[in-house]
Amino acid sequence: MPLAMNRDVFITCAVTGAGDTVSRSSHVPITPKQIAESAIDAAKAGAAVVHCHVRDPQTGAASRRNDLYKEVTDRIRSADIDVVLNLTAGMGGDLIFGDVEAPLPLNAKGTDMAGASERVSHVAECLPEICTLDCGTMNFNLGDYVMTNTPAMLRAMAKKMTDLGVRPEIEAFDTGHLWFARQLAEEGLIEDPVLIQLCMGIPWGAPDDLNTFMAMVNNVPESWTFSAFSIGRNAMAYPAAAVLAGGNVRVGLEDNLFVGKGQLATNAQLVEKAVQVVEGMGARIIGPDDVRKKLKLTKR
């Protein structure tokens, strides 16, 4: 797509994620109440969209429990501020092999594989405006953990999301994922306007150097809307990079725990920093109603 700075930018806050970050920062929300409150604070700070995972309230581990998603959703919707709700549908595709000389049987403790209907069951129950679709399979930097999303699985999940009236947000971790997203669009399984999240710097997907980032951007069709983020030390440089390349912004504790060197942050502080960056570039932060119009979302 031709490069032109985005002048009307929406910010997504990725509130808690599924990673082992709870032990590294007390700001990472765990319970449904904490997740909802952190999402609401992020919205008040300027996030138009909040992207939510859930965690086991006792252990802080990632969870797929529908009741936890329902509580988070209900709490956010009953808040005194409007925000677009985006739920993950990335859980249930975790495959961990055994020893390198004996990959089978699988590591039963770490493997979490579910069918398409189960993976979107919380989406069907909660009906968020957006949910994520991790558009490919990739190795992660965690033992022999493979994020597994076969073409058949992705087609089934995309159709279920579209049939529910929920906008899929395509999570692209490499250029091949964008290639398959175009295939889903050609088959009518995802509808215009297509929403893409460029996920940078996650081992072992696309590294977050600018050459690779621009390769990702150049594989996004001109009519599609994209956001971008990176994890770790380059996370707070990506709001500027994304806007300059024509995209939107994602920040949050799922991706990065720090607002500055050695400064642990809340979600609201990360959003506030992103607002400063975007407005400092001369762009305008848009709110949830503008996002709904742009992406043709159905408010629930």
C-alpha positions, 0 to 999 in steps of 0.5 A: 500500500502507498505510504501516507501518514495516518491523520486520524488514529485509534489506539487499542489497549491490549490489557493483560495477554496470556504471557507469564508477566504477572510475576514481573509487574504488579500492574498486570490485571488478573481477576475479571474485576481488575481486567475490566477496571484496567480496560476502563482506565485505558479507555479514559486515557484515550484508547478507543478499543480494548483487547482482552484475554482472561486469566485464572483468578487464583493462579494468574495463568491464561484461561479460556473460561467463558464465565470469566470472559462474560464477567469482564464483558459485562463489567466493561459494558456497564462502565461510565465510558464507551469503548469498543470491545475486542476479545481474543480468540487465540487460545486453544491452539497450543501444541507442545511436543515431547523430547526432540528424539521422541516428539510424541506423545505430546506434552500433555501439561502444556498442550491446549488444542480445541476445535473451532466451535470451542475456540469461539464459544466465548465470542458467541456468548459475549458478542464483542464488536471485534475478536482476534484471528491468529492467521497462521502457525508459528514457532514461539520462543518457549521450548517446543511450543507451536501456535497451531492454526491450520487453514481449515481451522482458520476458515471455520473460525473466520466463518463463525466470527463473520456469521456472528456479526463480529469483526475478525481482527487478523493477527499477522505475525509474518508476511505469509499470514497476510497472504492467507488473510487475502485468501480468506477475503477472496473466499468471502470468509472475512468481509470488508472493511478488513482489520489487520494487526501487525504483530512485530518482534515476537520470536519467531515471527517477524522481527521488529526492524523497520525493513521487516515492518515495511515489508509487512505494511507493503503486503497490506492491501490499500483498502484494509485498515491496520494497526501495529505493535512490537513487544519489549524495548521497541514497543514505545517506538512503534506508535510513531512508526505505525502512524507514519506508515499509515496505520493505527496504534496498539499498546498495553501490558500484554506487549510491554510492561514499561513506559520508560527505562526501568519504569513499570507502567499501568495500561492507562500510562501506556495509553497516555504515552501513546496519545502524546506521541500521536498528537505530537506528530500532528495526528488526531486521536479518534474515539469508539464511535469513529472506529465503529463507523470506520470498521462498520462495527455493530455496537452491542 
